[in-house]
Amino acid sequence: MSKLAKLGLRSALAMGILGLTVFSNPSAKRSTEANTIPPEVLKLMAAYGADMVTIDRNARDFKLPDQIEWQGRPGSGSQSANLFGDPSKAGLYVQLLRRDPNNWSPPHMHPNDRFITVLSGTMWIGTGTNFDKDNTQPLKPGSFVRDIANQMHYDGSKADGLTIEIVGMGPASMPREGKK
């Protein structure tokens, strides 16, 4: 067996052991969640020349896709995930919204401007109080929308559904009559 093949086999073996160590050891799972790497994993990484990356979560926080908590009412056809802040409270928020195909919001407005980026699918937007799916503008991924405060609009998805990112200042909803 050539030296290169032996090195590749050793690297594959080391990565396999690394994976087993991290994923089978409950304390290792907790440690990596707290952004510390167990000593046995560090030794294994050092032995095989693996690069260690450490991110100071006090300097830069992040969520991986599988860490995003989607919420929605069963059968509603849409789900949301708050990435930062809370749209129901005062202050900045960042939210993801996912809509199934053919899912629409009726005409409504927001008390503050909202800034929307289409991430996937097609967002169909309309304005005014007359809900008309045929009088909407399609926005593909990468498109940007500014919902202007106190202006009536509606939006939704057609056959391909959609995922959007919404950035705004809360509260995002207009108070209902009789409630404050």
C-alpha positions in Angstrom: 0.0 0.0 0.0 1.4 3.4 -0.9 2.3 6.1 1.7 -0.5 8.3 0.3 -3.1 5.6 0.6 -2.0 4.8 4.2 -2.3 8.5 5.1 -5.8 8.7 3.6 -6.8 5.5 5.5 -5.4 7.0 8.8 -7.2 10.3 8.2 -10.5 8.5 7.4 -10.1 6.4 10.6 -9.3 9.4 12.7 -12.4 11.3 11.4 -14.5 8.2 12.1 -13.2 8.0 15.6 -13.7 11.8 16.0 -17.3 11.4 14.9 -18.0 8.5 17.2 -16.4 10.3 20.1 -18.5 13.4 19.6 -21.8 11.8 18.8 -21.7 8.9 21.2 -20.5 10.7 24.3 -23.3 12.6 26.1 -20.9 14.9 28.0 -19.1 15.6 24.7 -22.5 16.7 23.2 -23.1 19.1 26.0 -19.5 20.4 25.8 -19.7 21.2 22.1 -23.0 22.9 22.6 -21.3 25.2 25.1 -18.6 25.7 22.5 -15.9 23.8 24.3 -14.4 20.7 22.7 -13.7 17.7 24.9 -10.0 17.0 25.6 -10.0 13.6 24.0 -11.3 15.2 20.8 -8.7 17.9 20.9 -5.9 15.3 21.3 -7.3 13.3 18.3 -7.5 16.5 16.2 -3.9 17.5 17.1 -2.6 14.0 16.3 -4.0 14.1 12.8 -3.4 17.8 12.1 -7.0 18.8 12.0 -7.6 22.5 12.2 -9.5 23.7 15.3 -11.9 26.6 14.9 -13.2 28.5 17.9 -15.9 31.1 17.6 -16.4 33.4 20.6 -20.2 33.3 20.9 -20.0 36.6 22.9 -18.5 38.2 19.8 -20.5 36.5 17.0 -23.5 34.3 17.7 -25.1 32.1 15.1 -27.7 29.3 14.4 -27.3 26.4 12.1 -30.3 25.4 10.0 -31.1 22.4 12.2 -31.1 24.7 15.3 -33.8 27.0 14.0 -37.1 26.4 15.8 -40.0 26.6 13.5 -43.5 27.2 15.0 -46.9 27.2 13.5 -50.5 26.2 14.1 -51.3 22.7 12.7 -53.0 23.0 9.3 -52.2 26.7 9.0 -49.9 26.3 6.0 -47.3 28.6 7.4 -44.5 28.4 9.9 -42.3 31.1 11.5 -39.0 31.2 13.4 -37.8 34.1 15.4 -34.1 34.4 14.9 -33.7 37.6 17.0 -36.0 39.5 19.2 -39.8 39.1 19.3 -42.2 40.6 16.8 -44.9 40.9 19.4 -42.7 43.2 21.6 -41.1 46.6 21.1 -37.6 46.4 19.5 -35.8 45.0 16.6 -36.7 41.5 15.4 -35.6 39.1 12.6 -38.0 36.4 11.6 -38.2 33.7 9.0 -41.6 32.8 7.5 -42.3 29.7 5.4 -45.5 29.3 3.5 -46.8 26.2 1.9 -48.1 26.4 -1.7 -51.2 28.5 -2.2 -51.1 30.1 1.2 -52.1 33.8 1.4 -52.6 36.5 4.0 -55.7 38.7 3.7 -55.2 42.5 3.3 -53.6 43.9 6.5 -51.1 46.5 7.7 -48.3 46.9 10.2 -47.6 49.8 12.5 -43.9 50.0 11.5 -41.9 49.5 8.3 -40.8 45.9 7.7 -38.0 44.8 5.4 -38.4 41.5 3.6 -36.0 39.4 1.5 -37.3 36.4 -0.5 -35.0 33.4 0.3 -36.8 30.7 -1.8 -39.9 30.2 -3.8 -41.9 33.1 -5.2 -43.6 35.7 -3.0 -46.7 37.3 -4.7 -47.5 40.8 -3.4 -50.5 43.1 -3.7 -51.7 46.3 -2.2 -54.9 47.8 -1.1 -58.0 46.4 0.6 -59.3 44.5 -2.4 -57.8 41.0 -2.2 -57.0 39.9 -5.7 -54.5 37.1 -6.3 -54.5 37.8 -10.0 -53.4 41.4 -9.4 -50.1 40.6 -7.7 -46.4 41.0 -8.5 -44.2 37.9 -8.3 -40.9 38.2 -6.5 -38.2 35.6 -6.9 -35.3 34.7 -4.5 -33.1 37.7 -3.8 -35.9 40.2 -4.2 -36.5 42.8 -1.5 -39.7 44.3 -0.2 -40.3 47.2 2.1 -43.7 47.1 3.8 -44.5 50.7 4.6 -46.0 51.4 7.9 -49.8 51.7 8.0 -50.3 50.8 4.3 -52.7 48.0 3.3 -51.1 45.0 1.6 -51.5 41.3 1.1 -49.1 38.5 0.0 -48.8 34.9 -0.5 -47.5 31.9 -2.4 -48.7 30.1 -5.4 -47.6 26.6 -6.6 -44.0 26.8 -5.3 -44.5 28.1 -1.7 -42.0 30.5 -0.2 -39.5 31.3 2.5 -38.8 34.9 3.4 -36.8 36.8 6.0 -38.5 39.7 7.8 -36.6 42.4 9.7 -38.6 45.1 11.6 -39.3 46.9 14.8 -41.9 45.4 17.0 -44.6 45.2 17.8 -45.3 44.0 14.2 -49.1 43.7 14.5 -51.7 46.4 14.8 -53.5 46.4 18.2 -57.0 44.9 17.9 -60.0 47.0 18.9 -60.7 46.8 22.6 -57.1 45.5 23.3 -54.0 47.3 24.2 
